[in-house]
Amino acid sequence: MGDNWSGNGSVEAQHFKIGCYGLWDRVGEMNCNQAILLADIVSRDRKIDSLTAAERETWRGIEGRFAHALADGTVICDIAVFENGAREKLYAILRAHPQYDVLLASYQQAFDDVMNILRGIHNSVLQEQLTYCTSILSLNTRMMAVNDAIEAGRLIVPERPETSTIGIVVEIQ
């Protein structure tokens, strides 16, 4: 799994790249201008007829991929959009879960175990970047979580992955 970002600091689009189930490219990724325009439309509840000529050109890259417009011009996002600190609220809910500390301790133990394995490899470049390399290897747990969620039926692979927006999020600061 990988992730790519676009945006300008107050608007961030995150595109998780899921390397199995046909979900790597999906519907594509928003560029910076598309992310900023979509965030502006959402945050100011704009309709299509309010877009400038330049914004309409940018909208063409969004429409049918990340959002769509109803007959009355109302824009409906086809991706998750977090506004007004919603992501922080979500994280607070997760941290309040009774198993959070158990999971955190498990991750810490796994991190420590991986670091100890890497310490045994006598490569000066690796040793200089030991924490970074351990962190990167620990990211593999993301795909473990995706696989477990699919196997448990909590996450359903889209019928047409090439048109899917799974793993795409926009956050408006």
C-alpha positions in Angstrom: 0.0 0.0 0.0 1.2 3.5 -0.7 -0.4 6.9 -0.5 -0.1 10.0 -2.5 -1.1 13.5 -1.5 -2.2 16.6 -3.3 -3.4 20.0 -1.9 -2.1 23.2 -0.4 -2.0 22.8 3.3 -5.6 23.9 4.0 -6.9 21.3 1.7 -5.4 17.8 1.4 -6.5 14.9 -0.8 -5.1 11.6 0.2 -5.1 8.7 -2.3 -4.3 5.3 -0.6 -2.8 3.0 -3.2 -4.1 -0.5 -2.5 -1.8 -3.0 -4.2 -4.2 -5.9 -4.6 -7.8 -6.6 -5.5 -7.4 -4.5 -8.6 -7.5 -1.3 -6.6 -4.1 0.3 -7.3 -5.2 3.0 -9.8 -8.9 2.9 -9.3 -10.6 6.0 -10.7 -7.3 7.9 -10.5 -6.1 10.7 -8.3 -7.1 14.3 -7.9 -4.5 16.9 -8.8 -3.9 19.9 -6.5 -6.4 22.2 -8.4 -9.1 19.6 -8.4 -8.7 19.0 -4.6 -8.8 22.7 -3.9 -11.9 23.3 -6.1 -13.8 20.3 -4.7 -13.0 21.5 -1.1 -14.3 25.0 -2.0 -17.5 23.6 -3.5 -18.1 21.5 -0.5 -17.2 24.0 2.2 -19.2 26.9 0.6 -22.0 24.7 -0.6 -21.6 25.9 -4.2 -23.6 24.7 -7.1 -22.3 24.0 -10.6 -23.7 27.2 -12.1 -21.5 29.3 -9.7 -18.3 28.0 -11.2 -16.1 30.3 -13.3 -14.9 29.2 -16.8 -11.5 28.1 -15.3 -13.3 26.2 -12.5 -15.5 24.5 -15.0 -12.4 23.2 -16.8 -11.1 21.8 -13.5 -14.6 20.4 -12.7 -14.5 18.3 -15.8 -11.6 16.3 -14.2 -13.6 15.8 -11.0 -17.1 15.0 -12.4 -17.9 11.4 -12.6 -14.7 10.5 -10.9 -14.7 12.1 -7.4 -18.1 13.8 -7.4 -21.2 14.3 -9.5 -23.8 17.0 -9.9 -27.6 16.6 -9.5 -30.0 18.1 -12.0 -30.4 21.2 -9.8 -26.6 21.7 -9.7 -26.0 20.4 -6.2 -22.6 18.6 -6.0 -22.5 15.2 -4.3 -19.1 13.9 -3.3 -18.3 10.3 -4.1 -15.4 10.3 -1.7 -15.0 10.8 2.0 -14.6 14.5 3.0 -13.5 15.5 6.5 -14.4 19.0 7.5 -14.0 21.1 10.6 -11.7 18.8 12.6 -13.8 15.6 11.8 -10.6 13.6 11.4 -9.5 14.5 14.9 -12.9 13.5 16.2 -12.6 10.2 14.5 -9.2 9.6 16.0 -10.5 10.5 19.4 -13.2 7.9 19.1 -10.6 5.3 18.1 -8.3 6.3 21.0 -11.2 5.9 23.4 -11.9 2.3 22.3 -11.2 -0.2 25.1 -8.7 -2.1 23.0 -6.8 0.9 21.8 -4.0 0.6 24.4 -3.7 -3.2 23.8 -3.4 -2.6 20.0 -0.9 0.2 20.6 1.2 -2.0 22.8 1.1 -4.8 20.2 2.2 -2.4 17.5 5.1 -1.2 19.7 6.2 -4.7 20.3 6.1 -5.5 16.6 8.1 -2.3 15.9 10.7 -3.2 18.5 11.0 -6.8 17.1 11.5 -5.5 13.6 14.1 -3.0 14.8 16.0 -5.7 16.6 16.0 -7.8 13.5 17.4 -4.9 11.4 20.0 -4.1 14.1 21.5 -7.6 13.3 22.1 -6.6 9.7 25.6 -5.1 9.4 25.0 -2.4 6.9 26.1 1.1 7.8 23.5 2.9 5.7 20.7 0.8 7.2 22.0 1.4 10.7 22.1 5.2 10.1 18.4 5.0 9.1 17.3 2.2 11.4 14.1 4.0 12.8 13.1 5.1 9.4 13.5 1.7 7.8 11.7 0.0 10.7 8.8 2.5 10.3 8.6 1.8 6.5 8.5 -1.9 7.1 5.8 -1.4 9.8 3.5 0.2 7.1 2.9 -3.4 5.9 0.4 -3.7 8.7 -1.9 -1.5 6.7 -2.3 -4.2 4.0 -2.7 -6.8 6.7 -5.6 -4.8 8.1 -7.2 -4.4 4.6 -6.9 -8.1 4.0 -8.3 -9.0 7.4 -11.3 -6.6 6.8 -12.0 -8.1 3.4 -11.8 -11.7 4.8 -14.1 -10.8 7.7 -16.6 -9.1 5.3 -16.2 -5.7 6.9 -14.7 -4.3 3.7 -16.2 -5.2 0.3 -14.1 -5.0 -2.8 -15.9 -2.9 -5.4 -17.5 -4.8 -8.3 -15.7 -2.5 -10.8 -12.4 -1.5 -9.2 -11.5 0.7 -12.2 -14.3 3.1 -11.3 -13.9 2.9 -7.5 -13.0 5.8 -5.2 -12.1 3.4 -2.3 -9.2 4.9 -0.3 -9.6 8.5 -1.5 -10.1 11.1 1.2 -10.2 14.9 1.2 -9.6 16.9 4.4 -10.5 20.5 4.7 -8.6 22.2 7.5 
